[in-house]
Amino acid sequence: MALTLNPDVMRWAVERSGISEEKISKAFKKYPEWLDMSHTPTLKQLMDFTHMVHINLCDVYAPSIPDYGFQIADFRTTEGVGMVTPSPELYDTIELAKQRQDWMRDYFMAEGRAPISLVGTWKGADKTPGNAKRLAGQLHIFLGLDERWAFGLKDSAEAVRVLRNAVESRGISVAINGVVGDNSHRRLKVKEFRGFVLSDEVAPVIFINGQDAKGAQLFTIIHELCHLAFAETGVVNPANPEGDSYGFEASMERFCDTVAAEFLVDSDLLVQEWRNVTDDGVVGYDRVNRIARNHKVTFMVVARQAFDSGLLADDDFFRLYRQHKAIMESIESKPKKRSPGGDPYGNKRYRLGTVFSEAIWSAYNSDAISLGEAYELAGLSATSFDKYFKELFQ
C-alpha cells in the first residue's frame, strides 16, 4: 500500500514552526505543488523539510494532525488566556529534560539515593498568605540562605549562580539554557515560557529559560521550588508582579509567586529597609530601585511587595509601574550589543546542571555506563567531554 502525503499536516507543521511560508517556499521551490499534490517530493526533500519544521518524517504521512501537545501540565498564561500549543523549541526542550531525568532517576535509584526532603512536603496544604510566608522561610532554611543572602553580591548574575549552586547542593538539578540543547539557531522565547519543573522524589529537575533577565531567573527558580514542595510538574510563565494575569490553576500560580517574592524580598525586612532608605532622603522610584539592587531582583518585585505590605498606596504603585515600564521600553528600544560567547565549558555547566553532570561522571567512572553513553548523555564530543569534566572537577 503506497503512502500518501497529508497536506494538512504539512501546513500545520509550518505554522507550528513559526517559519514563514515564503521561507519554506524559498527552501523548497515546489512546496505549493506539494500542498495541491501536483508534485511529489523526493525522500531527501521530505527529510530536509521535516528537519526544518521539527517533526518526524512519518508525521507527513499521518491521516490526521499528530499530537505535539504538552507532555507536562501547562501552567502558563498570557493576558489571562492559557497557552495551549508549545513551539517546537519548547516541546523539544521538555522532551530532552525528561529523557535526562529518566536516566538520572534510574541511576540514582540503583545507587540507593535518598529522596529529596523538600519534594511533596506541602502537598495538600492550603494556599494562604501565612503559608506562603512559612514556605518561604522553610526554603531559606532548606537552602542555607538567610533573608540578606544577596546583599553582598555583585549583581543579579552572581545571585543566580549562588542560588543555583544552593539548590543543586540539595540534589535538585537546575539547568539554565536559552537554546534547544546546544543549537544556537533555536533560541527559546521568554514570551512563551520562563521555566518548568519536573517533580520527582530522587531526581527533580528545574529548567530556567536562559533568555530571561537574571533578576527574573531568580524569581522563577524559587517559583519552581514552590511547585516541587507540592510535588507538581509543569511549565510556567510566572506573572509580572504588577498584577494577576492568571487563568488556569490561578491559586497555585499566585501562591508560588507570593512565595518567590517573599523569599527574595522578605516583607518584614522590607519594612525596615523602606524606613532606612527614606531616612536617607531617598524616595519614590529611587527608593524602590535601591532596595531592588540590594536584593538583586527586578524593580517590580520590590514594588509589588511594598504594595502588598501596605507601604505603597494604589496610585503610587501604578505610577511607579508606568514610570518603570517607560524606562524599560526606552532601554529595550536601543540597539543591543552582542555579548561575547564566554566560557564554553561554564556555559555547558549551566545548560546541563551540576547534578546531572556529576551523575554522568560518577556513572562513567563506576562503569555503570560506557564512554559512548556518557558522550551521548552530555551531548559532547570525545575531546570536549574530557575538557568539560576536567574543568568541572579541577
QUICOR-V673820 format. One line per field, one symbol per residue. ss: DSSP state (h for helix, s for strand, l for the rest). psi: psi as a letter, one per 30 degrees, with the letter a starting at -180 (. if undefined). burial: 1 if it has 9 or more other C-alpha atoms within 8 Angstrom, else 0. A space follows every 10 residues. Layout:
ss = ???
psi = ???
burial = ???
This chain:
ss = llllllhhhh hhhhhhhlll hhhhhhhlll hhhhhlllll llhhhhhhhh hhhlllhhhh hlllllllll lllsllssll sslllllhhh hhhhhhhhhh hhhhhhhhhh hlllllllll llllllllhh hhhhhhhhhh hhhlllllll lllllhhhhh hhhhhhhhll llssssslss llssssslll llllssssll llllsssssl lllhhhhhhh hhhhhhhhhl lllsssllll lllllllllh hhhhhhhhhh hhhhllhhhh hhhhhhhhhl lllhhhhhhh hhhhhlllhh hhhhhhhhll lllhhhhhhh hhhhhhhhhh hhhlllllll lllhhhhhhh hhlhhhhhhh hhhhhlllll hhhhhhhhll lhhhhhhhhh hhhl
psi = kkkkkjeeee eeeeeefgkl feeefeejeg eefeeggfkk lleeeeeeee eeghllefef gkflkljhak flkjgkkkhg kkkekkleee eeeeeeeeee eeeeeeeeee fhkllkfekg fgkflkilee eeeeeeeeee eefhkafgff egleaeeeee eeeeeeeffg gkkjkjkglj cgjffikkke felfllkjkk efhkkkkkjf flkeeeeeee eeeeeeeefg hkklkliklk fflkgldkhe eeeeeeeeee eeeeikeeee eeeeeeeeff gklbeeeeee eeeefhllef eeeeeeefgg fkleeeefee eeeeeeeeee effkkkkkll fajeeeeeee eekeeeeeee eeeefggfll eeeeeeefhl leefeeeefe eeg.
burial = 0000011111 1111111010 0001100100 1011100000 0000111011 1011001011 1100100001 0001111100 0110011111 1111111101 1001101110 0000010011 1100001000 1110111011 1010101001 0000010111 0011011100 1111111111 0000001101 0011111111 0111111111 1101111111 1111111111 1111111110 1100111000 0011111111 1111111011 1011001100 0110001110 1111111111 1111111010 0100001001 1001000000 0000000000 0000101111 1111111011 1011000010 0001100101 0000101110 0000
